[in-house]
Structures are given as C-alpha cells and as structure tokens.
C-alpha cells in the first residue's frame, strides 16, 4: 500500500500519462465544493483578466470563460498531461481568444507585469517548490488593487489522508495569511466553509 500512496501523491502533485488523466478527473470530483466556494468569492466580472494556477484538466477554466466576455481566463500548470487536457476542453475558447493555457510554474509566470485583476488556485499550494517566491511572482502579475485567492483544505483534514505524507507540504490558513502579509499584501482575510466532514479555507489578499 505504501507504493500506492506514494504513486498517488506523485500524480496529485504532477499528473502524468493515463493515470494522470484519471487523477485529474478524480480531483474535479474531490475539489468541486472548494472550487464552487472559491469561484463565488472570486465574483468574476465581464472584462476582467483572471489567472488560475494549477488548473488540472481545465474544467473550471471552461466554466469561467463565458463570464469574462471581453476579458481573459489564463491558466498555468506544470503538468504536460494536464495542459494537453485543458487545451482540448477549452479549444473553442482558446480560438476565440478568451482562454490562454501555458505550461509553467508559479515561480515563473509567463505573463506581463500587471496583467491580471484576480489570481486564484485551489489545492495546489502544497506542491509549490518555493511558496514565498510564488507569492512574490503573483504580486508581479497582479494589477494594483488586484486580488489573490488561495483555497486549501484544513491542515487537520489533510493529515487524515495517508498519501499527504509524501510530496505534500501542509499549511494551516493562518500560516498562509502570514505569508501574504509578509509579502506586503493587504486586507488579508480567511474565509472558512464546510461541506460534510470537509473543512476548507480560502485566503484572500489584495495587492
């Protein structure tokens, strides 16, 4: 079983190949409540430029795209498999210029300074190689007054899963909030929600 947990952790971090595609669909189901809550807080408006970090197979980018109209929904992910899947599921929006998908890491976001009104990520911060560098890089691409949304499961909830012992760095909401404050983000707020036994947080900060 140890090998199974390590393999699952590896693919949750960076899905690859056929197993990675299956994990991408599994993540859609497991993260859906968190996504719905986070997107509600995001409150996307027509004309806005939005960036998702770690979009999985791009399901929620496809859901956001019709709401931005003359804006843009961009996404970065460092899984080639997920990038390919997201391009497939967003092909029409990409051709229209509403969606842009890139293979990249949060430490090197391939977009210009001050490009986005809002940046969000759901259940990915555990995998960032350098969280502080990622938060600073997001600051670079956010417009003044732009907002960053980071959704995580509660640390207590995550510790119940045996696979999180491998390839995960767990955080509680207050730790993430402090990291935002140390990087000069303002109006840092922790929103908490629960669905059944799942408790999760969305930490929101303003540039």
Secondary structure, 3 states (H helix, E strand, C coil): CHHHHHHHHHHHHCCCHHHHHHHHHHHHHHHHHHHHHHHHHHCCCCCCEEEEECCCCCHHHHHHHHHHCCCEEEEEECCHHHHHHHHHHCHHHHHHCCEEEEECCCCCCCCCCCCEEEEEEECCHHHCCCHHHHHHHHHHHEEEEEEEEEEEECHHHHCCCHHHHCCCCCCCHHHHHHHHHHCCCEEEEEEEEEECCEEEEEEEEEC
